[in-house]
Amino acid sequence: MAEPINRGKCRILISNDDGIRSPGIQILEKVARELSDDVWVVAPEQEQSGASHSLTTRRPLRLTEVGTRRYWVDGTPTDCVLLAVKRLLRDKPPDLVLSGINGGSNVGEDLTYSGTVAAAMEATLLGIPSMALSQDYRDGEEPPWQTGEAYGPEVIRRLLHLPWPDHTLFNINFPGVKPEEVGGYAVTNQGKRAIADNLTEGTDPRGRPYYWIGPIREAGTAEPGSDVCALLDNKVSITPIYLDLTNVPVLTALRKVFE
């Protein structure tokens, strides 16, 4: 358990998976600058949604400066955090990593696919406190970015007051409503959803079949106390994600089998 972060001397690194030109990362920069004057941005050159916790290992990577303390990497969110911590900021690593704000929620099973969460995951593995932030939106509507902008600073401030738990990142999701419609905060567990088929089949102009993976379509109801349920209730969801993937209750049974 690490000590609370000193906000007055906090170096913040920002990344995402939507790319350095996305509106969400611009909002997150504004939020971060309410907390610190020492803010750095290292994000993918192009959108990397669904990249999960992948590294680029079969070609070289480029780290390109595009503004004051702003850089893009021609790779994944994980690449961005790794290059920022191990090279760009190696003389003074960040005290906090913020990833997002993603356009679309990252709840339930999304966590296993999300490049936004993966950037925070990489920072956590490197021993740096981190948060992933995502903005839900309703089908056919633009993300209400003003909600993340309004509630982001307060959520981050409250979390920074805590002694930081080991091997843990915080996954934050803002509901897809205007700020005045938000129903408060909910501390949640990672939920589960019944997921409908999101594959589309077709034929290209040359007569060859193709398959296109679309957005996740949900079916069924949300489990009370979950991140999925919190967004349906128009609440800001805060979920602690622990990176030790060991199923501890199963260990005892396995030891009996393999003794």
TARANOR-V594266 format. One record per residue. N is the residue number from 0. RES is the residue in three letters. D_LAST is the distance of its C-alpha to the last C-alpha in whole Angstrom. Layout:
{{N | RES | D_LAST} {N | RES | D_LAST}}
//
This chain:
{{0 | MET | 33} {1 | ALA | 37} {2 | GLU | 40} {3 | PRO | 42} {4 | ILE | 44} {5 | ASN | 48} {6 | ARG | 50} {7 | GLY | 53} {8 | LYS | 51} {9 | CYS | 49} {10 | ARG | 49} {11 | ILE | 48} {12 | LEU | 46} {13 | ILE | 47} {14 | SER | 46} {15 | ASN | 45} {16 | ASP | 45} {17 | ASP | 48} {18 | GLY | 50} {19 | ILE | 52} {20 | ARG | 55} {21 | SER | 53} {22 | PRO | 55} {23 | GLY | 52} {24 | ILE | 51} {25 | GLN | 55} {26 | ILE | 54} {27 | LEU | 51} {28 | GLU | 53} {29 | LYS | 56} {30 | VAL | 53} {31 | ALA | 52} {32 | ARG | 55} {33 | GLU | 56} {34 | LEU | 53} {35 | SER | 53} {36 | ASP | 56} {37 | ASP | 53} {38 | VAL | 52} {39 | TRP | 51} {40 | VAL | 50} {41 | VAL | 48} {42 | ALA | 48} {43 | PRO | 48} {44 | GLU | 51} {45 | GLN | 50} {46 | GLU | 48} {47 | GLN | 45} {48 | SER | 44} {49 | GLY | 40} {50 | ALA | 39} {51 | SER | 36} {52 | HIS | 34} {53 | SER | 36} {54 | LEU | 37} {55 | THR | 40} {56 | THR | 39} {57 | ARG | 41} {58 | ARG | 44} {59 | PRO | 46} {60 | LEU | 46} {61 | ARG | 50} {62 | LEU | 50} {63 | THR | 54} {64 | GLU | 56} {65 | VAL | 58} {66 | GLY | 59} {67 | THR | 59} {68 | ARG | 55} {69 | ARG | 54} {70 | TYR | 52} {71 | TRP | 51} {72 | VAL | 48} {73 | ASP | 48} {74 | GLY | 45} {75 | THR | 42} {76 | PRO | 42} {77 | THR | 39} {78 | ASP | 41} {79 | CYS | 43} {80 | VAL | 41} {81 | LEU | 40} {82 | LEU | 43} {83 | ALA | 45} {84 | VAL | 42} {85 | LYS | 42} {86 | ARG | 45} {87 | LEU | 48} {88 | LEU | 47} {89 | ARG | 45} {90 | ASP | 48} {91 | LYS | 47} {92 | PRO | 44} {93 | PRO | 45} {94 | ASP | 44} {95 | LEU | 43} {96 | VAL | 43} {97 | LEU | 44} {98 | SER | 43} {99 | GLY | 46} {100 | ILE | 48} {101 | ASN | 47} {102 | GLY | 49} {103 | GLY | 47} {104 | SER | 44} {105 | ASN | 40} {106 | VAL | 39} {107 | GLY | 36} {108 | GLU | 34} {109 | ASP | 37} {110 | LEU | 35} {111 | THR | 33} {112 | TYR | 36} {113 | SER | 38} {114 | GLY | 40} {115 | THR | 41} {116 | VAL | 38} {117 | ALA | 36} {118 | ALA | 39} {119 | ALA | 38} {120 | MET | 34} {121 | GLU | 35} {122 | ALA | 37} {123 | THR | 34} {124 | LEU | 32} {125 | LEU | 34} {126 | GLY | 34} {127 | ILE | 38} {128 | PRO | 38} {129 | SER | 39} {130 | MET | 40} {131 | ALA | 41} {132 | LEU | 44} {133 | SER | 45} {134 | GLN | 48} {135 | ASP | 48} {136 | TYR | 51} {137 | ARG | 53} {138 | ASP | 53} {139 | GLY | 56} {140 | GLU | 57} {141 | GLU | 57} {142 | PRO | 54} {143 | PRO | 55} {144 | TRP | 55} {145 | GLN | 57} {146 | THR | 54} {147 | GLY | 52} {148 | GLU | 54} {149 | ALA | 55} {150 | TYR | 52} {151 | GLY | 50} {152 | PRO | 51} {153 | GLU | 51} {154 | VAL | 47} {155 | ILE | 46} {156 | ARG | 48} {157 | ARG | 46} {158 | LEU | 43} {159 | LEU | 44} {160 | HIS | 45} {161 | LEU | 41} {162 | PRO | 39} {163 | TRP | 37} {164 | PRO | 33} {165 | ASP | 31} {166 | HIS | 29} {167 | THR | 32} {168 | LEU | 35} {169 | PHE | 37} {170 | ASN | 38} {171 | ILE | 42} {172 | ASN | 44} {173 | PHE | 48} {174 | PRO | 49} {175 | GLY | 51} {176 | VAL | 54} {177 | LYS | 57} {178 | PRO | 57} {179 | GLU | 59} {180 | GLU | 57} {181 | VAL | 53} {182 | GLY | 52} {183 | GLY | 50} {184 | TYR | 47} {185 | ALA | 43} {186 | VAL | 40} {187 | THR | 38} {188 | ASN | 34} {189 | GLN | 34} {190 | GLY | 35} {191 | LYS | 34} {192 | ARG | 37} {193 | ALA | 38} {194 | ILE | 39} {195 | ALA | 42} {196 | ASP | 43} {197 | ASN | 44} {198 | LEU | 45} {199 | THR | 48} {200 | GLU | 49} {201 | GLY | 53} {202 | THR | 55} {203 | ASP | 56} {204 | PRO | 60} {205 | ARG | 59} {206 | GLY | 57} {207 | ARG | 54} {208 | PRO | 51} {209 | TYR | 49} {210 | TYR | 47} {211 | TRP | 47} {212 | ILE | 44} {213 | GLY | 46} {214 | PRO | 45} {215 | ILE | 43} {216 | ARG | 44} {217 | GLU | 43} {218 | ALA | 43} {219 | GLY | 42} {220 | THR | 42} {221 | ALA | 40} {222 | GLU | 38} {223 | PRO | 40} {224 | GLY | 38} {225 | SER | 37} {226 | ASP | 39} {227 | VAL | 41} {228 | CYS | 42} {229 | ALA | 44} {230 | LEU | 46} {231 | LEU | 47} {232 | ASP | 48} {233 | ASN | 50} {234 | LYS | 48} {235 | VAL | 46} {236 | SER | 43} {237 | ILE | 40} {238 | THR | 37} {239 | PRO | 34} {240 | ILE | 32} {241 | TYR | 29} {242 | LEU | 27} {243 | ASP | 24} {244 | LEU | 22} {245 | THR | 19} {246 | ASN | 18} {247 | VAL | 17} {248 | PRO | 17} {249 | VAL | 14} {250 | LEU | 12} {251 | THR | 11} {252 | ALA | 10} {253 | LEU | 8} {254 | ARG | 6} {255 | LYS | 5} {256 | VAL | 6} {257 | PHE | 4} {258 | GLU | 0}}
//
